[in-house]
Amino acid sequence: MSDLVNSIRERYESTLDKISSSAKKAGRNPDSVKLVVVTKSQPIETVRAAIEAGAKILGENYAEEGVTKIQSLRDFSAVEWHMIGHVQSRKAQLVAEHFNFNHSLDSVKLAKRLDRFCGEAKRTLPVLLEFNVGGEESKSGWQAFDESRWSELLTDVNEVMTLPNLQIRGLMTMPPIGDDAEFSRPFFQKLKRLQEFLAKQYPQVDFSELSMGTSLDYEVAVEEGATFVRVGTAIVGERRYV
């Protein structure tokens, strides 16, 4: 286990160094960027090693798998568990009851279910609104590729804002996959513009967080304003599909 912890720690700290360099390059405070270590499809021993290596926020894509890990690693109470994948309506209760943060709120229907289950559990769940800025039909999120139609999003945003047990904290996106990190830059820039658009419409709401960037392009994401980057493979290795 010690070899696994040491190898993950080395990659984790290297990732933090790259985040810091990218933030400084963009004139940002490196402390404004939070690293989410993505542990989906990784076995418990790898997740435990990541925590022991210093990971403070873990990201999971599948509710049931994530809850199993949360329950198995209760001793690590300081760790935050973030849901970063698409949440099926029938899994909303698991997310509402067990996760600390949801990056992937992508519909009013899901918002209402999360709100109801959070109310029953007497919890408030911080959420990010997921937007599809790349126009891909296969991606989740509110359609936001066409900037001229952003005003059409406001009805749904209004509805989410009224839900008492959800706390909007910002936006998330998954850009199309390109050949290199630079391919993602215009999509990150678009999400940043959408953040500014919504913040102007709703000055009373906190839209300060931007979750964007993965192992492939997190340095570019930081340059473009990411406050959460979601890095898995570059830290814990290839998925094991447990």
Rosetta blueprint (number, residue, H / E / L):
1 M L
2 S H
3 D H
4 L H
5 V H
6 N H
7 S H
8 I H
9 R H
10 E H
11 R H
12 Y H
13 E H
14 S H
15 T H
16 L H
17 D H
18 K H
19 I H
20 S H
21 S H
22 S H
23 A H
24 K H
25 K H
26 A L
27 G L
28 R L
29 N L
30 P H
31 D H
32 S H
33 V L
34 K E
35 L E
36 V E
37 V E
38 V E
39 T L
40 K L
41 S L
42 Q L
43 P L
44 I H
45 E H
46 T H
47 V H
48 R H
49 A H
50 A H
51 I H
52 E H
53 A L
54 G L
55 A L
56 K L
57 I E
58 L E
59 G E
60 E E
61 N L
62 Y L
63 A H
64 E H
65 E H
66 G H
67 V H
68 T H
69 K H
70 I H
71 Q H
72 S H
73 L L
74 R L
75 D L
76 F L
77 S L
78 A L
79 V L
80 E E
81 W E
82 H E
83 M E
84 I L
85 G L
86 H L
87 V L
88 Q L
89 S H
90 R H
91 K H
92 A H
93 Q H
94 L H
95 V H
96 A H
97 E H
98 H H
99 F L
100 N L
101 F E
102 N E
103 H E
104 S E
105 L E
106 D L
107 S L
108 V H
109 K H
110 L H
111 A H
112 K H
113 R H
114 L H
115 D H
116 R H
117 F H
118 C H
119 G H
120 E H
121 A H
122 K L
123 R L
124 T L
125 L E
126 P E
127 V E
128 L E
129 L E
130 E E
131 F E
132 N E
133 V L
134 G L
135 G L
136 E L
137 E L
138 S L
139 K L
140 S L
141 G L
142 W E
143 Q E
144 A L
145 F L
146 D L
147 E H
148 S H
149 R H
150 W H
151 S H
152 E H
153 L H
154 L H
155 T H
156 D H
157 V H
158 N H
159 E H
160 V H
161 M H
162 T L
163 L L
164 P L
165 N L
166 L E
167 Q E
168 I E
169 R E
170 G E
171 L E
172 M E
173 T L
174 M L
175 P L
176 P L
177 I L
178 G L
179 D L
180 D L
181 A H
182 E H
183 F H
184 S H
185 R H
186 P H
187 F H
188 F H
189 Q H
190 K H
191 L H
192 K H
193 R H
194 L H
195 Q H
196 E H
197 F H
198 L H
199 A H
200 K H
201 Q H
202 Y L
203 P L
204 Q L
205 V L
206 D L
207 F L
208 S L
209 E E
210 L E
211 S E
212 M L
213 G L
214 T L
215 S L
216 L L
217 D L
218 Y H
219 E H
220 V H
221 A H
222 V H
223 E H
224 E L
225 G L
226 A L
227 T L
228 F E
229 V E
230 R E
231 V E
232 G L
233 T H
234 A H
235 I H
236 V H
237 G L
238 E L
239 R L
240 R L
241 Y L
242 V L
